[in-house]
Amino acid sequence: MSGILFIISAPSGSGKTTLTNELLRLVPGLRFSISYTTRPPRGSEQHGREYYFVGKEDFEQMIRRGEFLEYACVFGHYYGTTRHILQDARKAGRDLLLDIDVQGAAQVKAQMPEAVSIFILPPSRSALEFRLRNRSHTEHMDSEEVILRRLEAARIEIENYRNYDYILVNDRLEQSIALLKAIVAAERLKRSGATPSAENAGVLAMAESCLLLNVRQRAEQILASFERPGVDTR
């Protein structure tokens, strides 16, 4: 393994967690970076599994000690990735998957431009709203204010899609998983220096279909649905 750093960002409710969990289950040699956060656990979340849950004072001490590769404050809570996680993954010969927001992604890209960045988009504003309402009901957090705030935050995040290498529209789960796997495989192949085989051609083509240049028009349509609710992006 070459120690590739993969960054995945997405608005809340886009299905990022499901996709990353499937990617980690199906692709060997890939380690997930567990972030630190000051927000309280949700539902069945456990310390050291989804996040390391710490107090605000502890987090700010870590900032002062320079322990974070990136960090950001989102909805009043800190989130951050420590430097040692990347170092540990490289020592183990594994690639690292970072699940971070657009602020964190920009910080990491500034320090490590060779990192591979992937932005996951919902197919439309209405689709994201449906997913957020379903999740809020499951988590017993049926707050209209929270849903509207997350939709507005999603619009702001999506405006940053142009800063990412790959754009993946999460419309159909199985297809999205296959595309995400193809991106990882294609980047590993390109950085290995090996000559692509005929078998690898299909994987490379799948990954290429998600490159920013090839998805820009669809992404602009999705962004328009947030600026003008009711726009059909199909």
Residue, then its C-alpha position, 0 to 999 in steps of 0.5 A: m500500500s502507498g499510504i494514500l490519503f482519501i478525503i470524503s465530505a458530504p452534507s449531513g444526510s447524504g449517505k456518507t456514513t453508509l458508503t464509507n462503512e461499506l467501502l471499509r468492509l469491502v476494500p482491504g488495506l484501508r483504515f478509517s480515521i476516527s475524529y475527535t469531537t466535542r458534541p455529545p454522542r447520538g443514538s448508539e454511537q460509542h467513544g472510540r468507534e464513531y468518534y472520540f468524544v472529548g470536552k471543549e477544554d480538552f479539545e482546545q488544549m489539543i489545538r494549542r499543542g498542535e495535535f490536529l492535522e485539521y479541525a473546525c467548529v460546526f454547529g457550535h461543536y469542534y471536530g478534528t483529525t489528529r496528525h498521529i492517525l495519518q502517521d500510524a496508517r503510513k507506518a502500517g502500510r495502509d491508506l487512510l480515509l478521512d470523513i471530514d467537512v469542507q473546512g477540514a478538507a480545505q485545511v488538509k488539501a492545503q498541507m497535502p495537495e496529493a490527497v484524493s478528495i471526494f464529495i458526495l452529493p444528494p441527488s436533489r434538495s428534496a431527496l436530502e430533505f426526505r432523508l433528513r426528516n426520516r433520520s430525525h424521526t428515527e432519532h426522535m429529533d423532529s425539530e423543523e428548525v434543525i432540519l431547515r438549518r441542516l438544509e441551509a448548511a448543505r447548500i453552503e457545503i455543496e457550493n464547495y464541490r468545485n474544490y474536490d477531485y471527484i464528485l459522487v452523486n449518491d442516487r442508488l446505493e449499490q451503484s454509489i458503492a461500486l463507484l467509490k470502490a472504483i475511485v480507490a482502486a483507480e488511485r491505487l493503480k495510478r500511484s503504483g506505476a503499474t501498466p493498466s490491464a484490460e481488466n482494470a480499464g473498466v475500473l478506471a473508466m468508472a472512476e473517471s466518470c466521477l471526476l469533477l470535469n465530468v460531473r460539473q453539469r449535474a452538480e450545478q443542477i443539484l446546487a440549483s435545486f437548493e437555491r430554488p427549492g422544487v427544481d427537478t434535477r433528474 
